[in-house]
Amino acid sequence: MSDNSYNGWTNWETWNMALWLDNDESFYNLRRCTNWRSLENMPKFLNETGSVYSRGTPDMNGTDFYRVNWTEILNSWKEEEVYD
């Protein structure tokens, strides 16, 4: 059995998406004030806000997006939420 994890994340795709999202200052500020109660909202949120990451990152090819572990990314963000 092989270990496909990457830098402490489930896989490269999850690590890569988290890295790009967290390094976009405007998205970072927006996400810190958003209540992420529902997992399925994340891809929809990216699309609705016109995020350049709604189909992946510049490092991904078209098939990588589906491999992103949104649960893991969202769980890592929950500690930083600042909404009232």
mmCIF file of the N, C-alpha and C atoms, coordinates in Angstrom:
data_MODEL
# 
_entry.id   MODEL 
# 
loop_
_atom_site.group_PDB 
_atom_site.id 
_atom_site.type_symbol 
_atom_site.label_atom_id 
_atom_site.label_alt_id 
_atom_site.label_comp_id 
_atom_site.label_asym_id 
_atom_site.label_entity_id 
_atom_site.label_seq_id 
_atom_site.pdbx_PDB_ins_code 
_atom_site.Cartn_x 
_atom_site.Cartn_y 
_atom_site.Cartn_z 
_atom_site.occupancy 
_atom_site.B_iso_or_equiv 
_atom_site.pdbx_formal_charge 
_atom_site.auth_seq_id 
_atom_site.auth_comp_id 
_atom_site.auth_asym_id 
_atom_site.auth_atom_id 
_atom_site.pdbx_PDB_model_num 
ATOM 1   N N  . MET A 1 1  ? 0.845   -1.173 0.000   1.00 0.00 ? 1  MET A N  1 
ATOM 2   C CA . MET A 1 1  ? 0.000   0.000  0.000   1.00 0.00 ? 1  MET A CA 1 
ATOM 3   C C  . MET A 1 1  ? 0.892   1.239  0.000   1.00 0.00 ? 1  MET A C  1 
ATOM 4   N N  . SER A 1 2  ? 0.592   2.200  -0.863  1.00 0.00 ? 2  SER A N  1 
ATOM 5   C CA . SER A 1 2  ? 1.420   3.393  -0.945  1.00 0.00 ? 2  SER A CA 1 
ATOM 6   C C  . SER A 1 2  ? 0.760   4.565  -0.225  1.00 0.00 ? 2  SER A C  1 
ATOM 7   N N  . ASP A 1 3  ? 1.596   5.475  0.254   1.00 0.00 ? 3  ASP A N  1 
ATOM 8   C CA . ASP A 1 3  ? 1.120   6.681  0.917   1.00 0.00 ? 3  ASP A CA 1 
ATOM 9   C C  . ASP A 1 3  ? 1.100   7.797  -0.116  1.00 0.00 ? 3  ASP A C  1 
ATOM 10  N N  . ASN A 1 4  ? -0.082  8.285  -0.454  1.00 0.00 ? 4  ASN A N  1 
ATOM 11  C CA . ASN A 1 4  ? -0.212  9.330  -1.463  1.00 0.00 ? 4  ASN A CA 1 
ATOM 12  C C  . ASN A 1 4  ? -0.354  10.717 -0.858  1.00 0.00 ? 4  ASN A C  1 
ATOM 13  N N  . SER A 1 5  ? -0.115  10.850 0.460   1.00 0.00 ? 5  SER A N  1 
ATOM 14  C CA . SER A 1 5  ? -0.259  12.154 1.089   1.00 0.00 ? 5  SER A CA 1 
ATOM 15  C C  . SER A 1 5  ? 0.849   13.095 0.615   1.00 0.00 ? 5  SER A C  1 
ATOM 16  N N  . TYR A 1 6  ? 0.619   14.387 0.829   1.00 0.00 ? 6  TYR A N  1 
ATOM 17  C CA . TYR A 1 6  ? 1.562   15.383 0.346   1.00 0.00 ? 6  TYR A CA 1 
ATOM 18  C C  . TYR A 1 6  ? 1.656   16.525 1.354   1.00 0.00 ? 6  TYR A C  1 
ATOM 19  N N  . ASN A 1 7  ? 2.823   16.715 1.938   1.00 0.00 ? 7  ASN A N  1 
ATOM 20  C CA . ASN A 1 7  ? 3.069   17.803 2.899   1.00 0.00 ? 7  ASN A CA 1 
ATOM 21  C C  . ASN A 1 7  ? 2.009   17.877 4.002   1.00 0.00 ? 7  ASN A C  1 
ATOM 22  N N  . GLY A 1 8  ? 1.562   16.746 4.482   1.00 0.00 ? 8  GLY A N  1 
ATOM 23  C CA . GLY A 1 8  ? 0.566   16.707 5.553   1.00 0.00 ? 8  GLY A CA 1 
ATOM 24  C C  . GLY A 1 8  ? -0.874  16.774 5.084   1.00 0.00 ? 8  GLY A C  1 
ATOM 25  N N  . TRP A 1 9  ? -1.112  16.916 3.786   1.00 0.00 ? 9  TRP A N  1 
ATOM 26  C CA . TRP A 1 9  ? -2.458  16.965 3.226   1.00 0.00 ? 9  TRP A CA 1 
ATOM 27  C C  . TRP A 1 9  ? -2.780  15.622 2.577   1.00 0.00 ? 9  TRP A C  1 
ATOM 28  N N  . THR A 1 10 ? -4.039  15.386 2.290   1.00 0.00 ? 10 THR A N  1 
ATOM 29  C CA . THR A 1 10 ? -4.486  14.134 1.681   1.00 0.00 ? 10 THR A CA 1 
ATOM 30  C C  . THR A 1 10 ? -3.715  13.795 0.412   1.00 0.00 ? 10 THR A C  1 
ATOM 31  N N  . ASN A 1 11 ? -3.525  14.788 -0.440  1.00 0.00 ? 11 ASN A N  1 
ATOM 32  C CA . ASN A 1 11 ? -2.849  14.571 -1.718  1.00 0.00 ? 11 ASN A CA 1 
ATOM 33  C C  . ASN A 1 11 ? -2.314  15.902 -2.239  1.00 0.00 ? 11 ASN A C  1 
ATOM 34  N N  . TRP A 1 12 ? -1.597  15.842 -3.351  1.00 0.00 ? 12 TRP A N  1 
ATOM 35  C CA . TRP A 1 12 ? -1.020  17.047 -3.941  1.00 0.00 ? 12 TRP A CA 1 
ATOM 36  C C  . TRP A 1 12 ? -2.093  18.051 -4.330  1.00 0.00 ? 12 TRP A C  1 
ATOM 37  N N  . GLU A 1 13 ? -3.196  17.601 -4.882  1.00 0.00 ? 13 GLU A N  1 
ATOM 38  C CA . GLU A 1 13 ? -4.257  18.493 -5.342  1.00 0.00 ? 13 GLU A CA 1 
ATOM 39  C C  . GLU A 1 13 ? -4.843  19.319 -4.193  1.00 0.00 ? 13 GLU A C  1 
ATOM 40  N N  . THR A 1 14 ? -5.052  18.667 -3.044  1.00 0.00 ? 14 THR A N  1 
ATOM 41  C CA . THR A 1 14 ? -5.591  19.373 -1.876  1.00 0.00 ? 14 THR A CA 1 
ATOM 42  C C  . THR A 1 14 ? -4.581  20.386 -1.360  1.00 0.00 ? 14 THR A C  1 
ATOM 43  N N  . TRP A 1 15 ? -3.327  19.970 -1.234  1.00 0.00 ? 15 TRP A N  1 
ATOM 44  C CA . TRP A 1 15 ? -2.267  20.873 -0.790  1.00 0.00 ? 15 TRP A CA 1 
ATOM 45  C C  . TRP A 1 15 ? -2.148  22.062 -1.729  1.00 0.00 ? 15 TRP A C  1 
ATOM 46  N N  . ASN A 1 16 ? -2.153  21.805 -3.023  1.00 0.00 ? 16 ASN A N  1 
ATOM 47  C CA . ASN A 1 16 ? -1.991  22.849 -4.023  1.00 0.00 ? 16 ASN A CA 1 
ATOM 48  C C  . ASN A 1 16 ? -3.135  23.849 -3.973  1.00 0.00 ? 16 ASN A C  1 
ATOM 49  N N  . MET A 1 17 ? -4.369  23.364 -3.891  1.00 0.00 ? 17 MET A N  1 
ATOM 50  C CA . MET A 1 17 ? -5.522  24.262 -3.836  1.00 0.00 ? 17 MET A CA 1 
ATOM 51  C C  . MET A 1 17 ? -5.480  25.098 -2.557  1.00 0.00 ? 17 MET A C  1 
ATOM 52  N N  . ALA A 1 18 ? -5.196  24.480 -1.429  1.00 0.00 ? 18 ALA A N  1 
ATOM 53  C CA . ALA A 1 18 ? -5.113  25.218 -0.165  1.00 0.00 ? 18 ALA A CA 1 
ATOM 54  C C  . ALA A 1 18 ? -4.026  26.284 -0.231  1.00 0.00 ? 18 ALA A C  1 
ATOM 55  N N  . LEU A 1 19 ? -2.909  25.947 -0.824  1.00 0.00 ? 19 LEU A N  1 
ATOM 56  C CA . LEU A 1 19 ? -1.795  26.886 -0.953  1.00 0.00 ? 19 LEU A CA 1 
ATOM 57  C C  . LEU A 1 19 ? -2.193  28.104 -1.791  1.00 0.00 ? 19 LEU A C  1 
ATOM 58  N N  . TRP A 1 20 ? -2.787  27.880 -2.947  1.00 0.00 ? 20 TRP A N  1 
ATOM 59  C CA . TRP A 1 20 ? -3.190  28.986 -3.810  1.00 0.00 ? 20 TRP A CA 1 
ATOM 60  C C  . TRP A 1 20 ? -4.279  29.840 -3.156  1.00 0.00 ? 20 TRP A C  1 
ATOM 61  N N  . LEU A 1 21 ? -5.268  29.201 -2.543  1.00 0.00 ? 21 LEU A N  1 
ATOM 62  C CA . LEU A 1 21 ? -6.345  29.963 -1.916  1.00 0.00 ? 21 LEU A CA 1 
ATOM 63  C C  . LEU A 1 21 ? -5.829  30.804 -0.755  1.00 0.00 ? 21 LEU A C  1 
ATOM 64  N N  . ASP A 1 22 ? -4.957  30.238 0.053   1.00 0.00 ? 22 ASP A N  1 
ATOM 65  C CA . ASP A 1 22 ? -4.438  30.974 1.209   1.00 0.00 ? 22 ASP A CA 1 
ATOM 66  C C  . ASP A 1 22 ? -3.443  32.066 0.829   1.00 0.00 ? 22 ASP A C  1 
ATOM 67  N N  . ASN A 1 23 ? -2.899  32.009 -0.364  1.00 0.00 ? 23 ASN A N  1 
ATOM 68  C CA . ASN A 1 23 ? -1.939  33.025 -0.795  1.00 0.00 ? 23 ASN A CA 1 
ATOM 69  C C  . ASN A 1 23 ? -2.567  34.104 -1.666  1.00 0.00 ? 23 ASN A C  1 
ATOM 70  N N  . ASP A 1 24 ? -3.877  34.076 -1.796  1.00 0.00 ? 24 ASP A N  1 
ATOM 71  C CA . ASP A 1 24 ? -4.618  35.120 -2.501  1.00 0.00 ? 24 ASP A CA 1 
ATOM 72  C C  . ASP A 1 24 ? -5.218  36.018 -1.417  1.00 0.00 ? 24 ASP A C  1 
ATOM 73  N N  . GLU A 1 25 ? -4.652  37.207 -1.214  1.00 0.00 ? 25 GLU A N  1 
ATOM 74  C CA . GLU A 1 25 ? -5.036  38.046 -0.083  1.00 0.00 ? 25 GLU A CA 1 
ATOM 75  C C  . GLU A 1 25 ? -6.517  38.389 -0.054  1.00 0.00 ? 25 GLU A C  1 
ATOM 76  N N  . SER A 1 26 ? -7.085  38.746 -1.191  1.00 0.00 ? 26 SER A N  1 
ATOM 77  C CA . SER A 1 26 ? -8.501  39.116 -1.197  1.00 0.00 ? 26 SER A CA 1 
ATOM 78  C C  . SER A 1 26 ? -9.383  37.912 -0.863  1.00 0.00 ? 26 SER A C  1 
ATOM 79  N N  . PHE A 1 27 ? -9.048  36.732 -1.398  1.00 0.00 ? 27 PHE A N  1 
ATOM 80  C CA . PHE A 1 27 ? -9.823  35.544 -1.066  1.00 0.00 ? 27 PHE A CA 1 
ATOM 81  C C  . PHE A 1 27 ? -9.626  35.160 0.394   1.00 0.00 ? 27 PHE A C  1 
ATOM 82  N N  . TYR A 1 28 ? -8.414  35.266 0.879   1.00 0.00 ? 28 TYR A N  1 
ATOM 83  C CA . TYR A 1 28 ? -8.121  34.956 2.281   1.00 0.00 ? 28 TYR A CA 1 
ATOM 84  C C  . TYR A 1 28 ? -8.981  35.811 3.203   1.00 0.00 ? 28 TYR A C  1 
ATOM 85  N N  . ASN A 1 29 ? -9.041  37.117 2.955   1.00 0.00 ? 29 ASN A N  1 
ATOM 86  C CA . ASN A 1 29 ? -9.850  38.006 3.789   1.00 0.00 ? 29 ASN A CA 1 
ATOM 87  C C  . ASN A 1 29 ? -11.330 37.680 3.686   1.00 0.00 ? 29 ASN A C  1 
ATOM 88  N N  . LEU A 1 30 ? -11.794 37.364 2.493   1.00 0.00 ? 30 LEU A N  1 
ATOM 89  C CA . LEU A 1 30 ? -13.188 36.991 2.297   1.00 0.00 ? 30 LEU A CA 1 
ATOM 90  C C  . LEU A 1 30 ? -13.527 35.693 3.023   1.00 0.00 ? 30 LEU A C  1 
ATOM 91  N N  . ARG A 1 31 ? -12.685 34.707 2.890   1.00 0.00 ? 31 ARG A N  1 
ATOM 92  C CA . ARG A 1 31 ? -12.985 33.412 3.507   1.00 0.00 ? 31 ARG A CA 1 
ATOM 93  C C  . ARG A 1 31 ? -12.928 33.464 5.028   1.00 0.00 ? 31 ARG A C  1 
ATOM 94  N N  . ARG A 1 32 ? -12.123 34.356 5.578   1.00 0.00 ? 32 ARG A N  1 
ATOM 95  C CA . ARG A 1 32 ? -12.050 34.459 7.035   1.00 0.00 ? 32 ARG A CA 1 
ATOM 96  C C  . ARG A 1 32 ? -13.341 35.008 7.619   1.00 0.00 ? 32 ARG A C  1 
ATOM 97  N N  . CYS A 1 33 ? -14.154 35.659 6.809   1.00 0.00 ? 33 CYS A N  1 
ATOM 98  C CA . CYS A 1 33 ? -15.416 36.228 7.280   1.00 0.00 ? 33 CYS A CA 1 
ATOM 99  C C  . CYS A 1 33 ? -16.620 35.447 6.765   1.00 0.00 ? 33 CYS A C  1 
ATOM 100 N N  . THR A 1 34 ? -16.396 34.245 6.293   1.00 0.00 ? 34 THR A N  1 
ATOM 101 C CA . THR A 1 34 ? -17.462 33.411 5.753   1.00 0.00 ? 34 THR A CA 1 
ATOM 102 C C  . THR A 1 34 ? -17.664 32.204 6.647   1.00 0.00 ? 34 THR A C  1 
ATOM 103 N N  . ASN A 1 35 ? -18.911 31.892 6.926   1.00 0.00 ? 35 ASN A N  1 
ATOM 104 C CA . ASN A 1 35 ? -19.236 30.732 7.743   1.00 0.00 ? 35 ASN A CA 1 
ATOM 105 C C  . ASN A 1 35 ? -19.354 29.511 6.829   1.00 0.00 ? 35 ASN A C  1 
ATOM 106 N N  . TRP A 1 36 ? -18.414 28.599 6.944   1.00 0.00 ? 36 TRP A N  1 
ATOM 107 C CA . TRP A 1 36 ? -18.355 27.425 6.062   1.00 0.00 ? 36 TRP A CA 1 
ATOM 108 C C  . TRP A 1 36 ? -19.116 26.250 6.663   1.00 0.00 ? 36 TRP A C  1 
ATOM 109 N N  . ARG A 1 37 ? -20.410 26.385 6.817   1.00 0.00 ? 37 ARG A N  1 
ATOM 110 C CA . ARG A 1 37 ? -21.208 25.315 7.428   1.00 0.00 ? 37 ARG A CA 1 
ATOM 111 C C  . ARG A 1 37 ? -21.418 24.127 6.497   1.00 0.00 ? 37 ARG A C  1 
ATOM 112 N N  . SER A 1 38 ? -21.459 24.358 5.228   1.00 0.00 ? 38 SER A N  1 
ATOM 113 C CA . SER A 1 38 ? -21.787 23.289 4.298   1.00 0.00 ? 38 SER A CA 1 
ATOM 114 C C  . SER A 1 38 ? -20.648 23.052 3.310   1.00 0.00 ? 38 SER A C  1 
ATOM 115 N N  . LEU A 1 39 ? -20.141 21.847 3.312   1.00 0.00 ? 39 LEU A N  1 
ATOM 116 C CA . LEU A 1 39 ? -19.025 21.480 2.449   1.00 0.00 ? 39 LEU A CA 1 
ATOM 117 C C  . LEU A 1 39 ? -19.291 21.727 0.974   1.00 0.00 ? 39 LEU A C  1 
ATOM 118 N N  . GLU A 1 40 ? -20.480 21.386 0.522   1.00 0.00 ? 40 GLU A N  1 
ATOM 119 C CA . GLU A 1 40 ? -20.764 21.504 -0.902  1.00 0.00 ? 40 GLU A CA 1 
ATOM 120 C C  . GLU A 1 40 ? -20.812 22.962 -1.367  1.00 0.00 ? 40 GLU A C  1 
ATOM 121 N N  . ASN A 1 41 ? -20.789 23.893 -0.457  1.00 0.00 ? 41 ASN A N  1 
ATOM 122 C CA . ASN A 1 41 ? -20.806 25.297 -0.837  1.00 0.00 ? 41 ASN A CA 1 
ATOM 123 C C  . ASN A 1 41 ? -19.479 25.792 -1.402  1.00 0.00 ? 41 ASN A C  1 
ATOM 124 N N  . MET A 1 42 ? -18.387 25.134 -1.091  1.00 0.00 ? 42 MET A N  1 
ATOM 125 C CA . MET A 1 42 ? -17.085 25.660 -1.475  1.00 0.00 ? 42 MET A CA 1 
ATOM 126 C C  . MET A 1 42 ? -16.899 25.799 -2.984  1.00 0.00 ? 42 MET A C  1 
ATOM 127 N N  . PRO A 1 43 ? -17.040 24.748 -3.790  1.00 0.00 ? 43 PRO A N  1 
ATOM 128 C CA . PRO A 1 43 ? -16.896 24.937 -5.239  1.00 0.00 ? 43 PRO A CA 1 
ATOM 129 C C  . PRO A 1 43 ? -17.907 25.941 -5.795  1.00 0.00 ? 43 PRO A C  1 
ATOM 130 N N  . LYS A 1 44 ? -19.130 25.929 -5.273  1.00 0.00 ? 44 LYS A N  1 
ATOM 131 C CA . LYS A 1 44 ? -20.156 26.872 -5.710  1.00 0.00 ? 44 LYS A CA 1 
ATOM 132 C C  . LYS A 1 44 ? -19.738 28.300 -5.348  1.00 0.00 ? 44 LYS A C  1 
ATOM 133 N N  . PHE A 1 45 ? -19.228 28.483 -4.151  1.00 0.00 ? 45 PHE A N  1 
ATOM 134 C CA . PHE A 1 45 ? -18.760 29.790 -3.704  1.00 0.00 ? 45 PHE A CA 1 
ATOM 135 C C  . PHE A 1 45 ? -17.643 30.305 -4.614  1.00 0.00 ? 45 PHE A C  1 
ATOM 136 N N  . LEU A 1 46 ? -16.694 29.452 -4.950  1.00 0.00 ? 46 LEU A N  1 
ATOM 137 C CA . LEU A 1 46 ? -15.611 29.859 -5.843  1.00 0.00 ? 46 LEU A CA 1 
ATOM 138 C C  . LEU A 1 46 ? -16.155 30.320 -7.183  1.00 0.00 ? 46 LEU A C  1 
ATOM 139 N N  . ASN A 1 47 ? -17.114 29.580 -7.699  1.00 0.00 ? 47 ASN A N  1 
ATOM 140 C CA . ASN A 1 47 ? -17.714 29.929 -8.987  1.00 0.00 ? 47 ASN A CA 1 
ATOM 141 C C  . ASN A 1 47 ? -18.488 31.243 -8.913  1.00 0.00 ? 47 ASN A C  1 
ATOM 142 N N  . GLU A 1 48 ? -19.310 31.392 -7.882  1.00 0.00 ? 48 GLU A N  1 
ATOM 143 C CA . GLU A 1 48 ? -20.150 32.584 -7.759  1.00 0.00 ? 48 GLU A CA 1 
ATOM 144 C C  . GLU A 1 48 ? -19.348 33.856 -7.516  1.00 0.00 ? 48 GLU A C  1 
ATOM 145 N N  . THR A 1 49 ? -18.218 33.748 -6.864  1.00 0.00 ? 49 THR A N  1 
ATOM 146 C CA . THR A 1 49 ? -17.403 34.936 -6.619  1.00 0.00 ? 49 THR A CA 1 
ATOM 147 C C  . THR A 1 49 ? -16.482 35.240 -7.783  1.00 0.00 ? 49 THR A C  1 
ATOM 148 N N  . GLY A 1 50 ? -16.534 34.416 -8.811  1.00 0.00 ? 50 GLY A N  1 
ATOM 149 C CA . GLY A 1 50 ? -15.689 34.635 -9.972  1.00 0.00 ? 50 GLY A CA 1 
ATOM 150 C C  . GLY A 1 50 ? -14.237 34.312 -9.716  1.00 0.00 ? 50 GLY A C  1 
ATOM 151 N N  . SER A 1 51 ? -13.999 33.481 -8.727  1.00 0.00 ? 51 SER A N  1 
ATOM 152 C CA . SER A 1 51 ? -12.629 33.117 -8.375  1.00 0.00 ? 51 SER A CA 1 
ATOM 153 C C  . SER A 1 51 ? -11.918 32.444 -9.547  1.00 0.00 ? 51 SER A C  1 
ATOM 154 N N  . VAL A 1 52 ? -10.675 32.794 -9.724  1.00 0.00 ? 52 VAL A N  1 
ATOM 155 C CA . VAL A 1 52 ? -9.874  32.146 -10.767 1.00 0.00 ? 52 VAL A CA 1 
ATOM 156 C C  . VAL A 1 52 ? -9.627  30.679 -10.425 1.00 0.00 ? 52 VAL A C  1 
ATOM 157 N N  . TYR A 1 53 ? -9.943  30.275 -9.198  1.00 0.00 ? 53 TYR A N  1 
ATOM 158 C CA . TYR A 1 53 ? -9.715  28.896 -8.767  1.00 0.00 ? 53 TYR A CA 1 
ATOM 159 C C  . TYR A 1 53 ? -10.962 28.027 -8.869  1.00 0.00 ? 53 TYR A C  1 
ATOM 160 N N  . SER A 1 54 ? -11.997 28.519 -9.520  1.00 0.00 ? 54 SER A N  1 
ATOM 161 C CA . SER A 1 54 ? -13.241 27.753 -9.613  1.00 0.00 ? 54 SER A CA 1 
ATOM 162 C C  . SER A 1 54 ? -13.113 26.507 -10.479 1.00 0.00 ? 54 SER A C  1 
ATOM 163 N N  . ARG A 1 55 ? -12.027 26.387 -11.219 1.00 0.00 ? 55 ARG A N  1 
ATOM 164 C CA . ARG A 1 55 ? -11.788 25.177 -12.027 1.00 0.00 ? 55 ARG A CA 1 
ATOM 165 C C  . ARG A 1 55 ? -10.429 24.574 -11.738 1.00 0.00 ? 55 ARG A C  1 
ATOM 166 N N  . GLY A 1 56 ? -9.792  25.093 -10.712 1.00 0.00 ? 56 GLY A N  1 
ATOM 167 C CA . GLY A 1 56 ? -8.469  24.595 -10.348 1.00 0.00 ? 56 GLY A CA 1 
ATOM 168 C C  . GLY A 1 56 ? -7.476  25.725 -10.218 1.00 0.00 ? 56 GLY A C  1 
ATOM 169 N N  . THR A 1 57 ? -6.223  25.375 -10.034 1.00 0.00 ? 57 THR A N  1 
ATOM 170 C CA . THR A 1 57 ? -5.160  26.362 -9.910  1.00 0.00 ? 57 THR A CA 1 
ATOM 171 C C  . THR A 1 57 ? -4.327  26.364 -11.188 1.00 0.00 ? 57 THR A C  1 
ATOM 172 N N  . PRO A 1 58 ? -3.464  27.347 -11.366 1.00 0.00 ? 58 PRO A N  1 
ATOM 173 C CA . PRO A 1 58 ? -2.606  27.343 -12.555 1.00 0.00 ? 58 PRO A CA 1 
ATOM 174 C C  . PRO A 1 58 ? -1.723  26.100 -12.662 1.00 0.00 ? 58 PRO A C  1 
ATOM 175 N N  . ASP A 1 59 ? -1.456  25.441 -11.555 1.00 0.00 ? 59 ASP A N  1 
ATOM 176 C CA . ASP A 1 59 ? -0.621  24.244 -11.553 1.00 0.00 ? 59 ASP A CA 1 
ATOM 177 C C  . ASP A 1 59 ? -1.376  22.970 -11.911 1.00 0.00 ? 59 ASP A C  1 
ATOM 178 N N  . MET A 1 60 ? -2.695  23.023 -11.877 1.00 0.00 ? 60 MET A N  1 
ATOM 179 C CA . MET A 1 60 ? -3.508  21.819 -12.101 1.00 0.00 ? 60 MET A CA 1 
ATOM 180 C C  . MET A 1 60 ? -3.866  21.657 -13.573 1.00 0.00 ? 60 MET A C  1 
ATOM 181 N N  . ASN A 1 61 ? -4.125  20.417 -13.934 1.00 0.00 ? 61 ASN A N  1 
ATOM 182 C CA . ASN A 1 61 ? -4.735  20.203 -15.245 1.00 0.00 ? 61 ASN A CA 1 
ATOM 183 C C  . ASN A 1 61 ? -6.228  19.971 -15.012 1.00 0.00 ? 61 ASN A C  1 
ATOM 184 N N  . GLY A 1 62 ? -6.994  19.840 -16.024 1.00 0.00 ? 62 GLY A N  1 
ATOM 185 C CA . GLY A 1 62 ? -8.448  19.757 -15.908 1.00 0.00 ? 62 GLY A CA 1 
ATOM 186 C C  . GLY A 1 62 ? -8.988  18.622 -15.056 1.00 0.00 ? 62 GLY A C  1 
ATOM 187 N N  . THR A 1 63 ? -8.217  17.580 -14.862 1.00 0.00 ? 63 THR A N  1 
ATOM 188 C CA . THR A 1 63 ? -8.728  16.431 -14.110 1.00 0.00 ? 63 THR A CA 1 
ATOM 189 C C  . THR A 1 63 ? -8.355  16.461 -12.632 1.00 0.00 ? 63 THR A C  1 
ATOM 190 N N  . ASP A 1 64 ? -7.508  17.396 -12.222 1.00 0.00 ? 64 ASP A N  1 
ATOM 191 C CA . ASP A 1 64 ? -7.055  17.434 -10.826 1.00 0.00 ? 64 ASP A CA 1 
ATOM 192 C C  . ASP A 1 64 ? -8.087  17.986 -9.859  1.00 0.00 ? 64 ASP A C  1 
ATOM 193 N N  . PHE A 1 65 ? -8.953  18.882 -10.311 1.00 0.00 ? 65 PHE A N  1 
ATOM 194 C CA . PHE A 1 65 ? -9.887  19.581 -9.435  1.00 0.00 ? 65 PHE A CA 1 
ATOM 195 C C  . PHE A 1 65 ? -10.771 18.615 -8.644  1.00 0.00 ? 65 PHE A C  1 
ATOM 196 N N  . TYR A 1 66 ? -11.208 17.545 -9.273  1.00 0.00 ? 66 TYR A N  1 
ATOM 197 C CA . TYR A 1 66 ? -12.106 16.613 -8.591  1.00 0.00 ? 66 TYR A CA 1 
ATOM 198 C C  . TYR A 1 66 ? -11.424 15.863 -7.442  1.00 0.00 ? 66 TYR A C  1 
ATOM 199 N N  . ARG A 1 67 ? -10.118 15.869 -7.394  1.00 0.00 ? 67 ARG A N  1 
ATOM 200 C CA . ARG A 1 67 ? -9.385  15.161 -6.343  1.00 0.00 ? 67 ARG A CA 1 
ATOM 201 C C  . ARG A 1 67 ? -9.157  16.002 -5.083  1.00 0.00 ? 67 ARG A C  1 
ATOM 202 N N  . VAL A 1 68 ? -9.531  17.279 -5.129  1.00 0.00 ? 68 VAL A N  1 
ATOM 203 C CA . VAL A 1 68 ? -9.335  18.152 -3.969  1.00 0.00 ? 68 VAL A CA 1 
ATOM 204 C C  . VAL A 1 68 ? -10.226 17.680 -2.825  1.00 0.00 ? 68 VAL A C  1 
ATOM 205 N N  . ASN A 1 69 ? -9.644  17.527 -1.657  1.00 0.00 ? 69 ASN A N  1 
ATOM 206 C CA . ASN A 1 69 ? -10.379 17.125 -0.462  1.00 0.00 ? 69 ASN A CA 1 
ATOM 207 C C  . ASN A 1 69 ? -10.872 18.394 0.234   1.00 0.00 ? 69 ASN A C  1 
ATOM 208 N N  . TRP A 1 70 ? -12.071 18.835 -0.143  1.00 0.00 ? 70 TRP A N  1 
ATOM 209 C CA . TRP A 1 70 ? -12.626 20.084 0.398   1.00 0.00 ? 70 TRP A CA 1 
ATOM 210 C C  . TRP A 1 70 ? -12.843 19.990 1.898   1.00 0.00 ? 70 TRP A C  1 
ATOM 211 N N  . THR A 1 71 ? -13.195 18.816 2.386   1.00 0.00 ? 71 THR A N  1 
ATOM 212 C CA . THR A 1 71 ? -13.403 18.633 3.825   1.00 0.00 ? 71 THR A CA 1 
ATOM 213 C C  . THR A 1 71 ? -12.140 19.008 4.588   1.00 0.00 ? 71 THR A C  1 
ATOM 214 N N  . GLU A 1 72 ? -11.017 18.550 4.103   1.00 0.00 ? 72 GLU A N  1 
ATOM 215 C CA . GLU A 1 72 ? -9.758  18.834 4.776   1.00 0.00 ? 72 GLU A CA 1 
ATOM 216 C C  . GLU A 1 72 ? -9.426  20.329 4.743   1.00 0.00 ? 72 GLU A C  1 
ATOM 217 N N  . ILE A 1 73 ? -9.617  20.956 3.601   1.00 0.00 ? 73 ILE A N  1 
ATOM 218 C CA . ILE A 1 73 ? -9.353  22.393 3.499   1.00 0.00 ? 73 ILE A CA 1 
ATOM 219 C C  . ILE A 1 73 ? -10.278 23.173 4.422   1.00 0.00 ? 73 ILE A C  1 
ATOM 220 N N  . LEU A 1 74 ? -11.558 22.870 4.373   1.00 0.00 ? 74 LEU A N  1 
ATOM 221 C CA . LEU A 1 74 ? -12.522 23.597 5.203   1.00 0.00 ? 74 LEU A CA 1 
ATOM 222 C C  . LEU A 1 74 ? -12.258 23.397 6.689   1.00 0.00 ? 74 LEU A C  1 
ATOM 223 N N  . ASN A 1 75 ? -11.892 22.191 7.076   1.00 0.00 ? 75 ASN A N  1 
ATOM 224 C CA . ASN A 1 75 ? -11.573 21.949 8.482   1.00 0.00 ? 75 ASN A CA 1 
ATOM 225 C C  . ASN A 1 75 ? -10.372 22.766 8.928   1.00 0.00 ? 75 ASN A C  1 
ATOM 226 N N  . SER A 1 76 ? -9.421  22.960 8.036   1.00 0.00 ? 76 SER A N  1 
ATOM 227 C CA . SER A 1 76 ? -8.247  23.758 8.392   1.00 0.00 ? 76 SER A CA 1 
ATOM 228 C C  . SER A 1 76 ? -8.604  25.237 8.537   1.00 0.00 ? 76 SER A C  1 
ATOM 229 N N  . TRP A 1 77 ? -9.672  25.674 7.889   1.00 0.00 ? 77 TRP A N  1 
ATOM 230 C CA . TRP A 1 77 ? -10.086 27.073 7.953   1.00 0.00 ? 77 TRP A CA 1 
ATOM 231 C C  . TRP A 1 77 ? -10.967 27.379 9.155   1.00 0.00 ? 77 TRP A C  1 
ATOM 232 N N  . LYS A 1 78 ? -11.640 26.394 9.687   1.00 0.00 ? 78 LYS A N  1 
ATOM 233 C CA . LYS A 1 78 ? -12.616 26.638 10.752  1.00 0.00 ? 78 LYS A CA 1 
ATOM 234 C C  . LYS A 1 78 ? -12.007 27.363 11.945  1.00 0.00 ? 78 LYS A C  1 
ATOM 235 N N  . GLU A 1 79 ? -10.761 27.098 12.254  1.00 0.00 ? 79 GLU A N  1 
ATOM 236 C CA . GLU A 1 79 ? -10.094 27.731 13.388  1.00 0.00 ? 79 GLU A CA 1 
ATOM 237 C C  . GLU A 1 79 ? -9.914  29.229 13.177  1.00 0.00 ? 79 GLU A C  1 
ATOM 238 N N  . GLU A 1 80 ? -9.917  29.680 11.943  1.00 0.00 ? 80 GLU A N  1 
ATOM 239 C CA . GLU A 1 80 ? -9.618  31.073 11.633  1.00 0.00 ? 80 GLU A CA 1 
ATOM 240 C C  . GLU A 1 80 ? -10.849 31.918 11.377  1.00 0.00 ? 80 GLU A C  1 
ATOM 241 N N  . GLU A 1 81 ? -12.041 31.346 11.422  1.00 0.00 ? 81 GLU A N  1 
ATOM 242 C CA . GLU A 1 81 ? -13.248 32.117 11.129  1.00 0.00 ? 81 GLU A CA 1 
ATOM 243 C C  . GLU A 1 81 ? -13.396 33.255 12.136  1.00 0.00 ? 81 GLU A C  1 
ATOM 244 N N  . VAL A 1 82 ? -13.768 34.421 11.638  1.00 0.00 ? 82 VAL A N  1 
ATOM 245 C CA . VAL A 1 82 ? -13.916 35.589 12.509  1.00 0.00 ? 82 VAL A CA 1 
ATOM 246 C C  . VAL A 1 82 ? -15.315 36.199 12.417  1.00 0.00 ? 82 VAL A C  1 
ATOM 247 N N  . TYR A 1 83 ? -16.253 35.508 11.767  1.00 0.00 ? 83 TYR A N  1 
ATOM 248 C CA . TYR A 1 83 ? -17.615 36.040 11.621  1.00 0.00 ? 83 TYR A CA 1 
ATOM 249 C C  . TYR A 1 83 ? -18.301 36.102 12.975  1.00 0.00 ? 83 TYR A C  1 
ATOM 250 N N  . ASP A 1 84 ? -19.308 36.953 13.063  1.00 0.00 ? 84 ASP A N  1 
ATOM 251 C CA . ASP A 1 84 ? -20.083 37.086 14.321  1.00 0.00 ? 84 ASP A CA 1 
ATOM 252 C C  . ASP A 1 84 ? -21.370 36.316 14.221  1.00 0.00 ? 84 ASP A C  1 
# 
